[in-house]
């Protein structure tokens, strides 16, 4: 854990400015097996200190790749000088940020498992795959862990010492069709917590390997989807991807100021009245979020943000500065990836709320369409336009699941597509293994229930 070299420096803060002093360590652990061979075995640690000072509408920032008391003093001086320079040469003339009530948050410590634990675990999984499924043309297993530990001291708001670890096993199995075309399936296991906590018994994952192989065999016999506008059921994984990529980014206040489509949609209908979407801080639907956030890197205590309520766009995600500009409450969305990064407005755990429909009833309601279950990639922009790759799905014929489909795409405009939602599942599915790539990487959670809607699907 980080040794506190910054709390005692609070007396150096300028009383007329908002100041953030942050000590941070990021660690990453990775082992990758490709068809039984180790192709990556790495450990990395990055640590340092940064300071940010806000005065007159301008920020000054400074960082150093050191964790000493001297480094803390140097970045404080440099950040204050940078803020003064910015105001002298490009004055904004804005008022001081609204003060936030203080406090302190302390999170649990974490372990740092030896690299051999990662290697041994996935080797045992790999041995199981080789023994039971020798006809695969390739297989890849990745054992990974990353964590952000932050010690934050602010002039007003919440001081905190927090840590956010997460660990996963990524598994990709590859076979080929009768025509010789390679097909693969992917699954990620894990979530919040260090590797030694999340993964204790490889045998517990053997049934999940069996299910993944079964899907691969279904896909091996798969057919191409018929292109066009179709009635589909999106799984919770796809709902989450849509919520994050195609909706969430459009309602981040910095992107709203940059011309996002949501700039002119506040308090207007953007989805079916069955759709409510929130960015959750640390608790959702009575349970802990996949990647809980209790305070952001501006010292703002984290609260949930309702973005869409019964189909109406009700708010944006904000930093302290943009919240003041829009007359909204800052809810802890400003986060930084490394010590050398300034906080940006970021999502935390973004999801559509569950409805009342059973998945089996949703499938039974479709005469001719598709049940789309998995995606590995996608893109969207601030117009709300999106295109996602579909890596697993099934035909629906006369209310029953049919053949698996081969890889395809779906596309559309998020706010138009969400208006076609007419059934919402009663179970929420979360994913948290990826990174959001908005200028800086950032761990995020995303999810939601199954949705019945209309979307443009690609074909051969």
C-alpha positions in Angstrom: 0.0 0.0 0.0 1.0 3.6 -0.5 2.8 5.4 2.3 1.1 8.7 3.0 3.5 11.5 2.0 0.9 14.1 1.1 -1.6 14.6 3.9 0.8 16.7 5.9 1.2 19.1 3.0 -2.3 20.5 3.2 -1.0 23.6 5.0 0.6 24.6 1.7 -2.7 24.8 -0.2 -3.7 28.3 -1.5 -6.7 29.4 0.6 -8.1 31.2 -2.4 -8.0 28.3 -4.8 -9.4 24.8 -5.1 -6.6 22.3 -4.8 -6.2 18.5 -5.4 -3.1 16.6 -4.3 -3.1 13.0 -5.4 -0.6 10.1 -4.8 -1.3 7.1 -7.0 -0.1 3.7 -7.9 -1.3 1.5 -10.8 -0.3 -2.1 -11.1 -0.9 -4.6 -13.9 -0.3 -8.4 -13.9 -0.7 -10.6 -17.0 -0.1 -14.1 -18.1 -1.2 -15.3 -21.6 -1.2 -18.9 -22.8 -1.6 -19.5 -26.5 -2.2 -23.1 -27.4 -0.3 -24.1 -24.3 2.7 -21.8 -24.7 3.3 -18.7 -22.5 3.5 -15.7 -24.9 3.3 -13.1 -22.2 4.3 -13.0 -18.5 4.4 -9.4 -17.2 4.2 -7.3 -14.1 4.2 -3.5 -14.1 3.9 -0.8 -11.5 3.5 2.9 -12.1 3.4 5.5 -9.3 3.8 9.2 -8.7 2.2 12.3 -7.4 0.2 15.1 -9.0 -1.4 18.4 -8.1 -4.2 20.5 -9.7 -5.1 24.0 -8.8 -8.3 25.8 -10.0 -8.3 29.6 -9.9 -10.5 32.1 -11.8 -11.8 29.4 -14.2 -8.4 28.0 -15.2 -6.6 24.8 -14.0 -2.9 24.4 -13.4 -1.5 20.9 -13.3 1.8 19.2 -12.5 3.0 15.7 -11.8 6.2 13.8 -11.0 7.0 10.1 -11.1 8.0 10.1 -7.4 6.1 9.6 -4.2 8.2 11.6 -1.8 7.3 14.6 0.4 9.6 16.7 -1.7 7.8 15.7 -4.9 4.5 16.6 -3.3 5.8 20.1 -2.5 7.2 20.6 -6.0 4.1 19.7 -7.9 2.0 21.9 -5.6 4.2 24.9 -6.4 4.3 24.1 -10.1 0.5 23.6 -10.3 -0.2 26.9 -8.5 2.3 28.7 -10.8 0.7 27.1 -13.9 -2.8 28.2 -12.8 -1.5 31.8 -12.3 0.2 31.7 -15.7 -3.0 30.6 -17.4 -5.0 33.3 -15.7 -2.5 35.9 -16.7 -2.4 35.0 -20.3 -5.9 33.7 -20.9 -8.2 34.9 -18.1 -11.6 33.2 -17.9 -13.0 35.3 -15.1 -15.1 32.5 -13.7 -16.2 32.3 -10.1 -14.7 29.9 -7.6 -16.0 26.3 -7.6 -18.8 25.7 -5.1 -17.5 24.2 -1.9 -18.2 20.6 -1.1 -18.6 19.3 2.5 -15.5 17.4 3.6 -14.9 14.0 5.1 -12.6 11.0 4.7 -13.0 7.6 3.0 -10.7 4.7 3.7 -11.0 1.5 1.7 -9.5 -2.0 2.3 -6.0 -3.0 1.6 -5.2 -5.6 -1.1 -2.9 -8.5 -1.7 -0.4 -8.9 -4.5 -0.3 -12.6 -5.5 2.9 -14.1 -6.9 3.0 -14.5 -10.6 3.1 -18.3 -10.4 -0.5 -18.3 -9.0 -1.7 -16.8 -12.3 0.3 -19.2 -14.4 -0.7 -22.4 -12.5 -4.4 -21.5 -12.6 -4.7 -21.1 -16.3 -2.4 -24.0 -17.0 -4.8 -26.3 -15.2 -7.7 -24.8 -17.2 -5.7 -25.3 -20.4 -5.0 -28.9 -19.5 -8.7 -29.5 -19.0 -9.5 -28.1 -22.5 -6.8 -30.2 -24.1 -8.0 -33.4 -22.5 -11.7 -32.9 -23.3 -11.6 -30.9 -26.6 -8.5 -31.9 -28.6 -10.1 -30.9 -32.0 -9.9 -27.1 -31.4 -7.6 -25.4 -33.8 -6.4 -22.9 -31.2 -7.1 -21.7 -27.7 -6.0 -18.7 -25.7 -6.2 -18.0 -21.9 -5.3 -14.8 -20.3 -5.0 -14.3 -16.5 -5.0 -10.6 -15.6 -5.3 -8.2 -12.8 -5.1 -4.4 -12.6 -5.6 -2.0 -9.8 -5.6 1.7 -9.0 -4.7 2.8 -5.5 -5.1 6.5 -4.8 -4.4 8.7 -1.8 -6.3 12.0 -2.3 -6.1 15.3 -0.3 -8.3 18.2 -1.4 -8.9 21.8 -0.2 -12.6 21.1 0.1 -14.5 17.9 -0.3 -13.6 14.3 0.7 -10.0 13.2 1.4 -9.6 9.5 0.6 -7.4 6.5 0.4 -9.0 4.1 -2.0 -8.1 1.0 -4.0 -10.0 -0.6 -6.9 -8.6 -4.0 -7.9 -10.2 -6.3 -10.5 -9.1 -9.6 -12.0 -10.2 -11.8 -14.9 -9.6 -14.9 -16.9 -10.2 -14.3 -20.6 -10.8 -17.4 -22.7 -11.0 -17.7 -26.5 -11.7 -21.1 -28.2 -11.4 -21.4 -32.0 -12.7 -24.1 -34.3 -13.6 -24.0 -38.0 -16.7 -24.6 -40.1 -17.0 -27.4 -42.6 -15.9 -24.9 -45.3 -12.7 -24.3 -43.4 -13.6 -20.8 -42.0 -12.3 -20.2 -38.5 -14.9 -19.3 -35.8 -14.3 -18.4 -32.2 -16.1 -17.7 -29.0 -14.9 -15.6 -26.0 -15.8 -15.4 -22.4 -14.5 -13.4 -19.4 -14.7 -14.6 -15.8 -14.0 -12.5 -12.8 -14.7 -9.0 -11.5 -13.8 -6.8 -8.5 -11.1 -8.2 -6.3 -7.5 -9.5 -6.6 -6.7 -12.7 -8.5 -6.1 -14.8 -5.4 -9.6 -13.9 -4.0 -11.5 -14.3 -7.2 -9.9 -17.5 -8.4 -9.2 -20.3 -5.9 -10.3 -23.5 -7.7 -9.8 -24.1 -11.5 -12.3 -27.0 -11.4 -15.1 -24.6 -10.5 -14.8 -23.2 -14.1 -14.8 -26.5 -15.9 -18.6 -26.4 -16.4 -18.3 -22.9 -17.8 -15.7 -24.2 -20.3 -18.1 -26.9 -21.3 -20.8 -24.3 -22.0 -18.4 -22.2 -24.0 -17.4 -25.1 -26.1 -21.0 -26.0 -26.7 -21.6 -22.5 -28.0 -18.6 -22.9 -30.3 -20.0 -26.1 -31.7 -23.4 -24.3 -32.3 -21.6 -21.4 -34.1 -19.5 -23.9 -36.1 -22.8 -24.9 -37.7 -24.1 -21.4 -37.8 -25.7 -19.4 -40.6 -25.5 -15.8 -41.8 -28.1 -13.4 -40.6 -30.5 -11.9 -43.1 -29.6 -8.3 -43.5 -32.1 -5.5 -42.8 -34.2 -3.9 -40.0 -35.2 -6.7 -37.7 -36.9 -7.3 -34.4 -34.2 -8.4 -32.0 -33.7 -9.2 -28.4 -30.5 -7.8 -27.0 -28.9 -9.6 -24.1 -27.8 -7.6 -21.0 -24.3 -7.6 -22.3 -25.3 -5.8 -25.5 -27.7 -3.5 -23.6 -24.7 -2.5 -21.4 -22.5 -1.8 -24.4 -25.3 0.3 -26.0 -25.8 2.2 -22.7 -22.1 3.0 -22.4 -20.9 3.6 -25.9 -23.9 5.0 -27.8 -25.7 6.8 -25.0 -23.3 7.4 -22.1 -20.7 9.2 -24.0 -23.2 11.6 -25.5 -24.3 12.7 -22.0 -20.8 13.4 -20.5 -20.9 17.1 -20.0 -17.5 17.8 -21.6 -18.7 16.1 -24.7 -22.0 17.9 -24.5 -20.1 21.2 -24.5 -18.2 19.9 -27.5 -21.3 19.5 -29.6 -22.8 16.1 -28.6 -26.3 15.3 -29.9 -27.5 15.4 -26.3 -26.8 19.2 -26.0 -30.3 20.0 -27.4 -32.2 17.0 -25.9 -32.3 17.7 -22.2 -35.9 17.2 -20.9 -36.9 15.7 -24.2 -38.0 12.2 -25.1 -35.0 10.1 -26.3 -36.3 6.6 -25.6 -39.4 4.5 -25.0 -41.1 5.2 -21.7 -40.0 1.8 -20.6 -36.4 2.9 -20.6 -34.6 4.3 -17.5 -30.8 4.6 -17.5 -28.5 5.5 -14.7 -24.8 5.8 -14.0 -24.4 4.1 -10.6 -21.7 5.0 -8.1 -21.3 1.9 -5.9 -24.7 0.3 -5.4 -27.3 -0.7 -7.9 -30.6 -2.5 -7.5 -29.8 -3.4 -3.9 -26.3 -4.9 -4.7 -22.7 -3.7 -4.9 -21.8 -2.5 -8.4 -19.2 -4.4 -10.4 -16.6 -1.6 -9.9 -17.8 0.6 -7.1 -16.6 4.2 -6.9 -17.0 6.1 -3.5 -15.2 9.3 -4.3 -13.8 10.8 -7.5 -10.4 12.5 -8.0 -11.8 16.0 -7.3 -12.9 14.9 -3.8 -16.6 14.7 -4.8 -18.5 12.0 -3.0 -20.0 9.6 -5.5 -23.7 9.5 -6.1 -25.9 7.9 -8.7 -26.8 10.0 -11.8 -30.2 9.4 -13.5 -29.6 10.1 -17.2 -32.9 8.9 -18.7 -36.1 8.6 -16.7 -39.1 6.9 -18.3 -37.7 7.8 -21.8 -36.9 11.4 -20.9 -33.3 12.7 -20.9 -32.9 14.2 -17.4 -29.3 14.9 -16.8 -25.6 14.8 -17.7 -22.5 13.4 -16.0 -20.4 16.2 -14.7 -17.1 17.4 -13.2 -17.3 20.1 -10.5 -16.7 22.7 -13.2 -19.3 21.6 -15.7 -21.8 21.0 -12.9 -21.5 24.6 -12.0 -21.9 25.6 -15.6 -25.1 23.5 -16.2 -26.6 24.2 -12.7 -26.4 20.5 -11.8 -25.1 18.6 -8.9 -21.6 17.0 -9.2 -21.9 13.3 -8.4 -18.3 12.0 -8.6 -17.7 11.4 -12.3 -14.2 13.0 -12.6 -11.6 10.3 -12.6 -8.0 9.9 -13.8 -6.2 6.7 -15.0 -2.6 7.5 -14.0 -1.0 9.9 -11.5 0.1 11.9 -14.5 -3.4 12.3 -15.9 -5.9 15.0 -15.0 -9.4 13.9 -14.1 -11.9 13.6 -16.9 -15.6 13.1 -16.8 -16.0 9.3 -16.9 -18.8 6.7 -16.5 -18.7 4.3 -13.5 -21.4 1.6 -13.7 -23.8 2.5 -16.4 -27.0 0.4 -16.9 -30.6 0.4 -18.1 -33.0 -0.5 -15.2 -34.8 -3.8 -15.3 -38.4 -4.1 -16.4 -41.1 -6.8 -15.8 -40.7 -9.1 -18.8 -39.3 -12.7 -18.6 -36.7 -13.6 -21.2 -38.7 -16.6 -22.3 -41.8 -14.5 -22.9 -39.7 -12.0 -24.9 -38.4 -14.8 -27.2 -41.9 -16.3 -27.5 -43.2 -12.9 -28.7 -40.9 -12.7 -31.8 -42.1 -14.4 -34.9 -39.0 -13.8 -37.1 -35.9 -12.1 -35.6 -32.8 -12.7 -33.6 -31.5 -13.1 -30.0 -28.1 -11.4 -29.9 -26.0 -12.4 -26.9 -22.4 -11.4 -27.2 -20.2 -8.6 -28.6 -16.4 -8.1 -28.5 -16.1 -4.7 -30.3 -18.0 -1.7 -31.3 -17.9 2.0 -32.0 -20.1 5.0 -31.5 -19.7 8.8 -31.7 -21.3 11.8 -30.1 -24.1 11.8 -32.7 -25.4 8.6 -31.1 -24.6 6.6 -34.2 -23.2 3.1 -33.4 -22.0 -0.1 -34.9 -21.3 -3.2 -32.8 -19.8 -6.5 -33.8 -22.0 -9.4 -32.9 -20.0 -12.6 -32.0 -22.8 -14.8 -30.8 -26.6 -14.9 -31.5 -29.4 -17.1 -32.5 -32.3 -17.0 -35.0 -35.8 -16.7 -33.5 -38.5 -18.4 -35.6 -42.1 -18.5 -34.5 -41.2 -17.8 -30.9 -38.5 -20.4 -30.6 -34.7 -20.2 -30.7 -33.2 -21.6 -33.9 -29.7 -21.9 -35.4 -26.7 -19.9 -34.2 -25.6 -17.1 -36.4 -22.1 -16.3 -37.7 -20.4 -13.0 -36.8 -22.3 -9.9 -38.0 -23.0 -6.3 -37.0 -25.8 -4.1 -35.8 -26.0 -0.4 -36.4 -28.2 2.6 -35.9 -28.8 5.8 -33.9 -29.1 5.0 -30.2 -31.9 7.5 -29.4 -33.9 6.3 -32.4 -33.4 2.7 -31.6 -34.3 3.1 -27.9 -37.7 4.5 -28.9 -38.5 1.1 -30.4 -38.1 -0.7 -27.1 -41.3 -2.4 -26.2 -40.2 -5.1 -23.8 -37.6 -4.9 -21.0 -36.3 -8.0 -19.2 -36.5 -8.4 -15.4 -32.9 -9.5 -14.9 -29.8 -7.3 -15.1 -26.5 -8.7 -16.5 -23.2 -6.8 -15.8 -19.9 -6.8 -17.5 -16.7 -5.1 -16.2 -13.7 -6.6 -17.9 -13.0 -3.9 -20.4 -11.6 -0.4 -20.5 -13.3 2.8 -21.7 -10.9 4.6 -24.0 -11.9 8.2 -23.7 -8.4 9.9 -24.0 -7.3 7.7 -21.0 -8.1 4.1 -20.2 -10.6 3.6 -17.4 -12.1 0.5 -15.8 -15.9 0.7 -16.0 -19.0 -1.4 -15.4 -21.9 -1.7 -17.8 -25.0 -3.7 -18.0 -28.7 -4.0 -18.2 -31.6 -6.3 -18.9 -32.6 -7.9 -22.2 -34.4 -5.5 -24.5 -36.8 -6.2 -27.4 -36.3 -3.5 -30.1 -35.7 -3.0 -33.8 -32.2 -2.6 -35.2 -30.4 -2.8 -38.5 -28.5 -6.1 -38.7 -25.8 -7.0 -41.2 -25.8 -10.1 -43.3 -23.1 -12.1 -45.1 
